[in-house]
Amino acid sequence: MENKFAKSLLEKYIAGTCSEEECATVEAWYAQWNEGSAVLPEEKLELAMKRIQERLPTAQDESRTLTAHHKENYPVKINWISWAAAAAIILSTSFGIWFYNNNQLDKVSIAKNTGAKDILPGKNTAVLTLSNGKSIKLSDAKSGIVIDANQLSYNDGAVVDSSLRGVTTPQSHTNELLTATTPRGGQYQFTLPDGTRVWLNAASTLKFPSNFKSESTRTVKLIGEGYFEVAKDKSKPFIVETEQQQVKVLGTHFNVNSYSDEHSIKTTLLEGSVQLNAGTHQLTLKPGEQAALSGTKIDLQQVDTEDAIAWKNGIFVLNDEDLESIMRKVARWYDVEVYYQNKPPKMSFLGALSRSKNLSVLLKVLEESGQVHFKVEGRRITVMR
C-alpha cells in the first residue's frame, strides 16, 4: 500500500470523513494489534486530543488544533507529531501497517534471552566551555541555560555558578568564543547573549561569541543539528555557518541538520525568511521550504516543518524514511554503535514514536515489520534480516 494513501486514510478516519469502506479498512488494520478489537476506541482519541493540547506548543494555533469530530469553524489537521502524543504509529511502506499503544510497549524487552539491560533514551545534558578553557557540565535536571553579560543561569532562573559572574564577558575581551556541546544521548537549550534561543540535538556543537555588541554580524558555527529562534535585530544579521554552507537571517525560526554522516545538509524554514549561501549557490527560503545541500547540488521542496523539528518536541518522526537513516538517529540519541550483519533491507517507515521511550520499544516496533531483527549486546546493536 502506498504510504501517501495510508497516511491520508488515517487522517480522514480521525477527521470523520471516511466512507464506510474506508473506515472498515482502518479498523481492520487496528484490529491486528489491539487484541482483536474491531473499533478504534473513541475515548482513547478524546484523551489523546486533551494530552496533545496540553503538551504541544503548536496546539494553541487554531490551524493545528485537533479534534475527533467535525466542528463548525474549527479546522482539523492531523500530523504525525500529534499522533505520537497519543500512540506510536509505524507504517512499513513495503510490508503493511501497524498501530501501537505506547503503554502496551513500555514493558517490551528486545533482549529477551541475552539478559542485557535495556538502554535508556537520551536526556538533557551538555557542556559549556569558556574561552579560558574552563568546562562547565550543565545540570541534567535543567533543560536550558541563559548566557548574558552578568552571569550564567538556567532558564528557570537558578544561577549556574556564582563564581562565574562576569567571566563570560569581561570588559577587556569582548570577542571571547564560547562552545556549547551536547554528547551522543544528550540535548540542551541555549539562550545566546542577544536573546536568540537555540536547541541543540544530540552530538552537536555550537560556537558563538560571548558578546555580539562589537560585531557587525551575529555569527555562530554549528556542527550537528540545531533549531534556532533568532532575536530580531535589523542592524546585525544572524549567520549560522556549517562546514559547507551559510544561513543568513535577521529574525526567524529555522532548523539546520548538518551531521557529517548524513547524505545532505538540510535547512528548514518555519517562519520569516533566510538566505542560504553554498559555494556558487544563493537562494532565499520561504516558510515551509527545505533546502537539501548535497555536494554542489541543492534540492528545494515544500515539507511539513513540524517533522523537521519533531526531535525538539521529543518525537521520532519517520517520514518514508529508510532503515539506515533511522538507525543513524538511534545511534546518536541512544549513544549506541550500529552494525549490519548483511546488507540493510530495502524498506522504509512512516510514523512516529516518543523519544522518551527505552531503546527496546523502538526496536520492537521496527521488528514488527517482519523484515528486520536486532541483537543488542551492551551498547552495540547488530541489524539482522
N, C-alpha and C positions, 0 to 999 in steps of 0.2 A: 504493500500500500504506500502511495506517495506521501511523504511527510507533510507536505503543504495541505493535502486533503484531510489528513488525520487531525492536524492542528486546527484547521478551520472547523471540522466537525465537533471537536471538543469545545471550541468557543461557542458554537451555535447551541450546543447542548446546555451549557451553563446559562446562556442568554435566553433560553426558552424558545428558540426559533427553529428547532429541528422538526422535520417531518416524523411521522410515526415510524417509518422505516429507518431513518437516521438515528432516532432515539434508541431503537432496538439494537442497532449496531454498536453504539457506545455502551449500552448496558451489558451487552454480551462481552465486550472487552473487559469491562469492570468485573463481571461475574467470575472471570477466570481467577481473579486474585482477591476476591472478597468473600471467601468461604461459601461460594455458591449463590450469594445474594444476587438477584437479577435487577435490582434497582439501586441507583446511586443515592444514598441517603440524603434527603434534603436538609435534615437537621445538621449534618456534618458541613454542608455547604454554608448554611447560615452562620455556624460557629466560625468557619474559615473566614467568611467575609468580615466578621467582627474582629478577628485576630489580625487580619490583613490591615484593616483601617487603623488599628492600634499600633502596628509595627512599622508600616512603611510611610516615610515622609511624603511620598507622592500620593498617598491616599487622600490628601486634602485637595488635590487637583481634581476638579469635578470631571474632567475628561477621562480620568483614570479610575473613577470610583467604581467599585464592584458591587454587583447585586445578583441574586439568583433569579430575579423576576424582572419583567419589563415594568418600568415606572415612567409615567408621563414626565417629560422634560428632565429625565435622569439618565444621562448617557451611560452606555455599558461598554466596557473594554476589558477583555481578559488577556493577560500576558503571562509568560512563564514565571516571572518573578512572583506575581500574585499567586499563581498556582502553588508555588513552592512553599508559601507561608501556610498552606493547608495540607499539602501532601507532596511527596516526591513522585514525579511522573516521569518515567523514562520510556521513550519510544525508540526502539531499534528500527531504523528506517528500512532495514533489509529483512528483518525477521519477525516483525509483529509489534504489538503494543501492550504495555503493562501499566497498571495503576498500583501505587504502593502508598499505604498509610504510614507516615513516619513512626508513629508509636509502635506499630507492629514490627518494624525493622530494628528498633533500638536494641533488642536483645540478641540479634543475629551475630554470630561469630564466624568469620571466614576461615579461621584457623581451627577447624573442628577437632582435628586429630593430632595437631602438632603441639598443643599445649602453649602455643605462642600467645603473648599478651597482645590485646588489641591496641591499635595505635590511635592516640587522641588527635583531634584536629588542631590546627594552628590556633594562636591566641594573640592578644595584644602584647607585643614585645618589640623593643627596638633599642638602639644605642645612638646617642648624640655625641659626636666628637667635636671638641672645641679646637680653635686654631693653635692653642698651646699644647695640643696632643692629649689633653685630659678627656677620657671617655666616660660618659655617664650612662649607666644602664637604666633605662626608664622602667617605671613600675608596671608590672603585669596586671596590676589591679586597676590601672587607669587606661583610658583609650586614646588620649591625646595630650600634646604639650603646646604651650603658648610661649613664643620667643619674642621678647621685646627688649627695649633699651635698659630696663631696670633689673629684671630678674627672669628666671625660668620658672614657669609654673604649669601645673597640669590644667587641663581645660575645666576642671571643677574648682579651680582657684587655689589648690594646695601648692605650696612652694616646693620646687624640686630639691633645692639645696640652698639654704640661706647664705652659705659661704660663697656662692657663685654670683651674688648680687653685683651687677655691673660688669662681670667678667666677659660677657659676650660682646659688649660694645664699648670698650674703653675709648676715651676721647682721642688718644694718640693713634689709634688704629681703627679707622672707620671701614676698612675693607677686609676684615677678618673673614676667613672662609670656614663655615660650619658644615658638618657632614652628618646627615641622618641616614641610618642604616637599619633595615629590617632583615632578619635572618630567614632562612627557609623555615616555614612554620610560624611566621610572625607577620603582623601588620600593625600600623600605627597612624595616627593623625597628627599633623604638624601645622601650627598656625605660624606663618612666617612674620618677620618684623613689619611688613607692610599690611598685614591683615589677611593675606591670601591663605586659604586653607588647602592643605594637600593631604590626601590619603595615600599612603604607600602600601602596596601589596607586598606579598612575601618575596624575599630575596631581591630587594630593591635598594637603591642608594640615591639620595638627593643631596647635591652640594649647592650651597647658597650663601651669600654674604650676610654678615650679622647686622648690616645696616645698608639700606638702599639709598639713603639720603644723598650721598655724594656721587651717585651713579646716574648716567643719562638713561639707562635702561634697568629693568629688574630681571637679571639673567640668572637662571638656575640650570643645573645639569642633572639629567635623570638617567639612571640605569635601572632597567626593570619596568615596573608599571606604577603609574600614579594617576590619581584623579584630582583635578585642580578646580577650585572655585576662586578665581582671581579677583582681588580687590581692585576696584576701578581707580585708575589714575591716568588721565589722558596725556599728562606730560611725560610719563615714563612707561613705555610699552613693557609688558611682561613677556619674557622669552624663555622657552623651555628648549634646551639643547640636548639632543641624544647623539649617539655616535654618527648617525647618517642624516639627520635632519634637524631643522629648527622650526619651532612653532612660535609665532609672534601674535600677542593679543594685547588688548587694553583692559578688558574686564569681561570674563566669560567663564563658562563651565565646560570642561572637556576632559577626556581620558586619553592617556598615551600608554600603549603597550609596546615596550621596546626590549623585551627579553632576547638575549642573544641566541637562544635555542629555538626561537620561533621563526617561521618562514618569512615573516614580514613585520614591519613596524606599523601598528595601527593607531591612527589618531581619530577619535570620535568626538564630534561636537554636539553638546546638548543644548546650549543657548549662546547667543551672541555671534561672534564670527572670529575666525582665526586665519592667519596667513601661514601657509606651510611652505618652507623652502628646503629643497633637497637637490643638491647638485645644480643642474640647469633647470630644474622644475620649480615652478612657483604657482600656487593655486590658493584660492580662498574658499574655506569650507562654510557651508550653511548649516543651521541646526538640523540634526537628523542625518547628516552625512558622515561617512567614514572613509578616510584615505588609507590605503594599504600600500606601503612602500616596500618593494622587493627588488633589491639591486638598484637598477636605474629606472624601474617601471613603477608607476603609481596607478592603482585602481581606485576609482571613486564610486561609492554606491550609497544608496539610502539604506539605513539599518534601524532596528529597534534600539534606541540609545540605552534603554534600561538593561538590555542584555549586556552591553559593554561595561556597565558599572555594577553589574549584579554582584561581583566579588565584594564591592564596598558595602553592599547591603546584606552580606552574609549568605549569598546564594551561588551555587554552581549552576550556570545555565549552559546547557548543551544544545546549540542551535545547528542541527545537522552536522555535528562535529565528529571527526574520526577518532578512533581509539587512541592513536598515538598522541594526538593533541590533548585529549582528556588526561592521559597518563602524565603528560608534562605538567599539567596543573596539579595533579595529585602529588607528584614528586615535590613540587615547591611548597604546597600547603601542608602536607603531612610530613615533610622532611624525610623522604624515603628515596631509595635508589630503585629504579625500574629497569628490569632486564627482560628480554624477549627470548623464549625458548626456540621459537620459529619465527618466520615472517609474520608480522601482525595481520590478522584477518581484515579483509576489506569490508568494513561496516561502519555505519555512523549512527549517532544517537540524537534524539530530540527530547528535551525535557529539562527538569530542574530538581535540585536536591540541596538541602541546607548544608552550609559549610561547617556547621556546628556538630555534625554527626561524626562518630568514630569512623575510621577507615573501613572497617568491616562492613558497615552499612552501604557505603558507596560501591564497594567491590561486589557485594551481594547483588545489588541492583543490576550492575553490568553483567554479572554471571547469568542472570535470568534470561538473557538473550539466547543462551544455549550454544553460543559460538565462541565463547572465551571463558577461561578459568584462570584463577590466580593462586599462587603459592606464596605465603608470607613467612619469611624467616628473619626474625629481628626487624630491621628496618629495610630489608630487601624484599622486593616484590618481583616474582617471576610471572610473566604473562604467558599462558599456555593455551593452546587451541583444543 
